[in-house]
Amino acid sequence: MFSLIRSMWLVFLHMFHKRETYQYPEQKAPLPARWRGRIALTRDPDGGERCVGCYLCAAACPVDCIALQATEAPDGRRYPSFFRINFSRCIFCGFCEEACPTYAIQLLPDFEIAEYDRQNLVYEKEDLLINSQGKYPGYNYYKVAGMSISGKDKGEAAKEDQPVDVKSLLP
Amino acid sequence: MATIYIDNKPYEVKDGRNLLEVCLQLGIDLPYFCWHPALGSVGACRQCAIKSFKDENDTKGRLVMSCMEPVKDNIRISVNDKDAVHFREQVIGWLMTNHPHDCAVCDEGGACHLQDMTVMTGHSYRNYRFTKRTYRNQYLGPFLNHEMNRCIQCYRCVRFYKDYAGGKDLNVFAAHHHVYFGREKDGKLESEFSGNLAEVCPTGVFTDKTLQSHYTRKWDMDYAPSVCQGCSLGCNIVAGERYGSLRQITNRYNGEVNGYFLCDRGRYGYEFVNSVHRIREPAIRPHLNGTSSKEHIIRHVAAKLKEGKVIGIGSPRASLESNFALRQLVGEKHFYNGMSDADHDHTALALKILRDGPVPPAALHEVEKADMILILGEDVTNTAPMLALAVRQAVRQRPMQDAMREIHLSAWQDAAVREAMQEEKGPLFILNTFPTKLDELATRVQRDAPENLIRIAFQVSHSLDAAIPEVPDLGEVEQMLVNQITDALLAAQRPLIISGYGSGYDAFMKAAANISGALQKKGKQPMLNLTVPECNSLGLEMLGGHRLDSAFDVLLHGDAETVIVLENDLYRRADKHKIEAMFRYAKEVILIDHLYNQTAEKASVLLPAGTFAESDGTIVNNEGRAQRYYQVYVPKGSVQESWRWCLEIAQAAGIHRLNGLRHLDDIVWAMSIAVPALEPVQRLAPHADFRIAGQKIPREPHRYSGRTAIDANKNVSEPKPPDDPDTPFSFTMEGFRGEPPAPLIPFFWAPGWNSVQSINKFQSEIGGHLHGGDPGKRLLEGNRNGEITYFLEAPEAYVPIPGHVHIIPVYHIFGSEELSMHTPAIAQQAPDFFCIYMNPEDLHQWGITPGMWVNFELEGHAYVMAAMPNNWLPKGIAAINAGLPQSPVVDLPQFIRMGGDAVSDNIHSSTF
């Protein structure tokens, strides 16, 4: 008898507590920046595509839902000629983001990708590529890697000497 | 045998090896860079350090480089010693100080020996905080990329390129910490074996440029064991596919055949598979109401078959199974072998010599061990490139044996052996009209008209065995050469005679047979290697079939009306006018082929055949070794194996000869019954029902990616993966993950060994055979105890015929082979098709200005070609680049009559 009254009292008190329920979809839940949601391909600080088509995300993917084809632009930059993620298979584990050596692939705090037709969950590169650096502003892979591209010659990457003069025998 | 103790455990190992080889062979993972099983040890990289102890009481030990230490009985070493492990990690740390942090954009990534070794040593964090050395790259031609920043200075590239393959234009420049591996200036690497640098280089300095144009990581491809179709040697290859196109060819180790290397034609000649000229769907002409269905076309062909008067033309570039299926479809009496008459004569002679003669054919591996070589009328660098690489190793045999005996070295002590040998070379004699790339190694080179060279060769056989008649009127110089060759042959333990189709004169092969037979009679152990024109020429010859010439007659006389052509562009087999006449008489031409060529233009029915990458089949190489290649992927469209087309047609037409045959194993079974000589083909490889632990062997590596996304743009529901009823392979990543039997190794991979260096794990001995024996079965073993029959007729000495010029073929590694010419990188290196090379005196005599167009007549047809002077050609002999796609003259060798007006500036020939 006593416990019954106590329970009713506690329920009554809850009327004066702060509400934990969000009125979704009118009211959006605040998601942390590192929330693993929709996957995007980000860009360099200079606006170029960050993805170099190294296939590591595809290899890391436990459900094998990433397929791409690497290719090289005339300026020496590599990029994916197509990049496909099948979100109907994706488990949002974030392994692809961890594997990415160029911070190109990033999981965003956005989970609203429901579709009536499963086919619409297949995202192509134009659906994935965003005009932002995402979570890692300032990082530019080609400024670190030793490959030369137009606008960045050999020896101009971070911590690089000028190219060797192979005709010199000086120490 | 010797007993060695590794980490206090005793092992029985073979003497004469080094400790690195021994450790790898025992399955111990020991990192290394500069050592290569085919190149030996130089001790340059310091990566394979181990501890060596005086005796069991020695606890301190000393660090040694395992690749430089020979096996000694009771030696005590430690691989896992703390100091050794630490040393190895430090070494790789140093090697990595300048490595450019670009694995993501490096084509070697995922198949990189440097990555593997870095992981193996446990070096995971970079301690070096200063600036990195950088280099500028070079343009190295259409086959290889150059990215010098990635170099770790192991010297493997120059050791392979210069020391092993005899290249001249790759070198090491500069000094101390900025040595540079490259050419003197930008330009194409000239060696025919340059593509191997991509596999020899342990990191990504040299990478495959054709792969880059459709780049795929090693773990992402579908693989199947395959056999190169580029020439008659049948090198083993691994073919990789992704997204429906063939991406890469890599070497598949076979201890008997190609070992660790491939030539550039074999490595890069695969792009015809992805060509836009592929026939993808069946077609019928004239086509009336849109595209006809496959069933309709098969019914149409079957109806023609039932009408009778059908002949079949096979092909030396199609598999045994396909040729056999066609033979059964049309009946043995109506099967023609589809080789040009000259090729047929050569191949038939080669088969006769190798099958009935006393000397068994020599495998490439045996060629490398020959201590004296005589090359008769063959430019092997261009007709059978890997044979040239083997010859380059063989000329080292004699001086190497001497060096090893005198200063007690082992063959693997590469630098020391080369130092001891200096420029010494073993005996090599070359008799060829033209200079060849191997001339630089030769003891003596003789250049003359082919007839005269053959006479020298016959005289050599006469001096070995008097039963062969003497060649009369031989000059003094020639007789001296004969004596020199004879002495060298008699002094050698394992002399090798090489000849083949390349000269266009089959008497060279006869002379080779005589010499080897005479040597055999003398109790020597001679070897014989005869090249044949195409990848399955010898197999087709064993299968039989009439001459192509008689097919023309049959059509001409109306005895046949329908021709079924199998994977063959007849315009490459005989004179254009002849083929055109034949097509005029044929009411129906049914072509089963994969590329749209001139013959396809004339065909009334086209059936899309699978290339080597899309079909299963067996081909027989020039030593009579039957080898199986497997389908890599399921092609787009209605493409299927040629033999499957034949089976489907046979079923529709009710041909009892092919009744009940459905799969590869069935047809191989039927073939081995019909042609008993081909019986071993049945035992080539495990049959389709072969399973390991109840599982098939997967074509895809376990880390194959994108399975649920590749086709998701078409349909998000993944289709069922295709079945493979013909082979023990599956088209998926599911299946048995351990080591398959040697004929069924789709790709080389072992845990911790992602690069091609993982071959170590598949060999029963380093550089020896694969586990369970190398794949392939020899069909010809010679007739050792049979009576030796000699060819007795040597040709007359060469005399030019007035008013005539004799044209001989010149073969080129890039250009003379039909299919590889669909690779743009190869096509751009092909010679000109419109050139005719002539002796300058001849040009003068005919009043032709060098470089001008010249008219000539061939069997009543006029031709125009540009005359180029060539000093090597004797008077009255001209040469034409053979096998080029646009080449107007196909029948070679050939006599031509010079046109009345030799020089003409109006070109109105039908050939252009």
HADDOCK unambig.tbl for C-alpha pairs under 7 A between the chains (distance, minus, plus):
assign (segid A and resid 52 and name CA) (segid B and resid 105 and name CA) 6.51 0.50 0.50
assign (segid A and resid 54 and name CA) (segid B and resid 104 and name CA) 4.89 0.50 0.50
assign (segid A and resid 54 and name CA) (segid B and resid 105 and name CA) 6.14 0.50 0.50
assign (segid A and resid 58 and name CA) (segid B and resid 705 and name CA) 5.41 0.50 0.50
assign (segid A and resid 58 and name CA) (segid B and resid 706 and name CA) 6.13 0.50 0.50
assign (segid A and resid 59 and name CA) (segid B and resid 703 and name CA) 6.23 0.50 0.50
assign (segid A and resid 59 and name CA) (segid B and resid 704 and name CA) 6.91 0.50 0.50
assign (segid A and resid 59 and name CA) (segid B and resid 705 and name CA) 5.21 0.50 0.50
assign (segid A and resid 64 and name CA) (segid B and resid 705 and name CA) 5.22 0.50 0.50
assign (segid A and resid 64 and name CA) (segid B and resid 706 and name CA) 4.43 0.50 0.50
assign (segid A and resid 64 and name CA) (segid B and resid 707 and name CA) 5.34 0.50 0.50
assign (segid A and resid 64 and name CA) (segid B and resid 708 and name CA) 5.66 0.50 0.50
assign (segid A and resid 65 and name CA) (segid B and resid 706 and name CA) 5.27 0.50 0.50
assign (segid A and resid 65 and name CA) (segid B and resid 707 and name CA) 6.66 0.50 0.50
assign (segid A and resid 65 and name CA) (segid B and resid 708 and name CA) 4.92 0.50 0.50
assign (segid A and resid 65 and name CA) (segid B and resid 709 and name CA) 4.84 0.50 0.50
assign (segid A and resid 66 and name CA) (segid B and resid 706 and name CA) 4.94 0.50 0.50
assign (segid A and resid 66 and name CA) (segid B and resid 709 and name CA) 5.62 0.50 0.50
assign (segid A and resid 67 and name CA) (segid B and resid 706 and name CA) 4.55 0.50 0.50
assign (segid A and resid 67 and name CA) (segid B and resid 709 and name CA) 5.47 0.50 0.50
assign (segid A and resid 67 and name CA) (segid B and resid 710 and name CA) 5.61 0.50 0.50
assign (segid A and resid 70 and name CA) (segid B and resid 215 and name CA) 5.99 0.50 0.50
assign (segid A and resid 71 and name CA) (segid B and resid 213 and name CA) 6.89 0.50 0.50
assign (segid A and resid 71 and name CA) (segid B and resid 214 and name CA) 6.83 0.50 0.50
assign (segid A and resid 71 and name CA) (segid B and resid 215 and name CA) 6.76 0.50 0.50
assign (segid A and resid 84 and name CA) (segid B and resid 709 and name CA) 6.49 0.50 0.50
assign (segid A and resid 85 and name CA) (segid B and resid 709 and name CA) 6.27 0.50 0.50
assign (segid A and resid 86 and name CA) (segid B and resid 708 and name CA) 7.00 0.50 0.50
assign (segid A and resid 86 and name CA) (segid B and resid 709 and name CA) 5.47 0.50 0.50
assign (segid A and resid 86 and name CA) (segid B and resid 712 and name CA) 6.70 0.50 0.50
assign (segid A and resid 101 and name CA) (segid B and resid 104 and name CA) 6.76 0.50 0.50
assign (segid A and resid 118 and name CA) (segid B and resid 716 and name CA) 6.97 0.50 0.50
assign (segid A and resid 119 and name CA) (segid B and resid 715 and name CA) 6.85 0.50 0.50
assign (segid A and resid 119 and name CA) (segid B and resid 716 and name CA) 5.37 0.50 0.50
assign (segid A and resid 122 and name CA) (segid B and resid 712 and name CA) 6.52 0.50 0.50
assign (segid A and resid 122 and name CA) (segid B and resid 713 and name CA) 6.53 0.50 0.50
assign (segid A and resid 145 and name CA) (segid B and resid 100 and name CA) 5.89 0.50 0.50
assign (segid A and resid 145 and name CA) (segid B and resid 101 and name CA) 5.06 0.50 0.50
assign (segid A and resid 145 and name CA) (segid B and resid 102 and name CA) 5.00 0.50 0.50
assign (segid A and resid 146 and name CA) (segid B and resid 100 and name CA) 4.65 0.50 0.50
assign (segid A and resid 146 and name CA) (segid B and resid 101 and name CA) 6.37 0.50 0.50
assign (segid A and resid 146 and name CA) (segid B and resid 102 and name CA) 6.16 0.50 0.50
assign (segid A and resid 147 and name CA) (segid B and resid 102 and name CA) 6.84 0.50 0.50
assign (segid A and resid 154 and name CA) (segid B and resid 134 and name CA) 6.54 0.50 0.50
assign (segid A and resid 154 and name CA) (segid B and resid 135 and name CA) 6.96 0.50 0.50
assign (segid A and resid 154 and name CA) (segid B and resid 136 and name CA) 6.64 0.50 0.50
assign (segid A and resid 155 and name CA) (segid B and resid 134 and name CA) 5.88 0.50 0.50
assign (segid A and resid 159 and name CA) (segid B and resid 130 and name CA) 6.72 0.50 0.50
assign (segid A and resid 159 and name CA) (segid B and resid 131 and name CA) 4.41 0.50 0.50
assign (segid A and resid 159 and name CA) (segid B and resid 132 and name CA) 6.10 0.50 0.50
assign (segid A and resid 160 and name CA) (segid B and resid 131 and name CA) 4.86 0.50 0.50
assign (segid A and resid 160 and name CA) (segid B and resid 132 and name CA) 4.61 0.50 0.50
assign (segid A and resid 160 and name CA) (segid B and resid 133 and name CA) 6.30 0.50 0.50
assign (segid A and resid 160 and name CA) (segid B and resid 134 and name CA) 6.76 0.50 0.50
assign (segid A and resid 161 and name CA) (segid B and resid 131 and name CA) 5.81 0.50 0.50
assign (segid A and resid 161 and name CA) (segid B and resid 132 and name CA) 5.63 0.50 0.50
assign (segid A and resid 161 and name CA) (segid B and resid 133 and name CA) 5.29 0.50 0.50
assign (segid A and resid 161 and name CA) (segid B and resid 134 and name CA) 6.13 0.50 0.50
assign (segid A and resid 162 and name CA) (segid B and resid 134 and name CA) 6.40 0.50 0.50
assign (segid A and resid 163 and name CA) (segid B and resid 133 and name CA) 6.89 0.50 0.50
assign (segid A and resid 163 and name CA) (segid B and resid 134 and name CA) 4.60 0.50 0.50
assign (segid A and resid 163 and name CA) (segid B and resid 135 and name CA) 4.64 0.50 0.50
assign (segid A and resid 163 and name CA) (segid B and resid 136 and name CA) 6.20 0.50 0.50
assign (segid A and resid 164 and name CA) (segid B and resid 134 and name CA) 6.10 0.50 0.50
assign (segid A and resid 164 and name CA) (segid B and resid 135 and name CA) 5.38 0.50 0.50
assign (segid A and resid 164 and name CA) (segid B and resid 178 and name CA) 6.78 0.50 0.50
assign (segid A and resid 166 and name CA) (segid B and resid 173 and name CA) 6.32 0.50 0.50
assign (segid A and resid 166 and name CA) (segid B and resid 174 and name CA) 4.89 0.50 0.50
assign (segid A and resid 166 and name CA) (segid B and resid 180 and name CA) 6.60 0.50 0.50
assign (segid A and resid 167 and name CA) (segid B and resid 174 and name CA) 5.87 0.50 0.50
assign (segid A and resid 168 and name CA) (segid B and resid 174 and name CA) 6.32 0.50 0.50
assign (segid A and resid 169 and name CA) (segid B and resid 174 and name CA) 6.03 0.50 0.50
assign (segid A and resid 169 and name CA) (segid B and resid 175 and name CA) 5.92 0.50 0.50
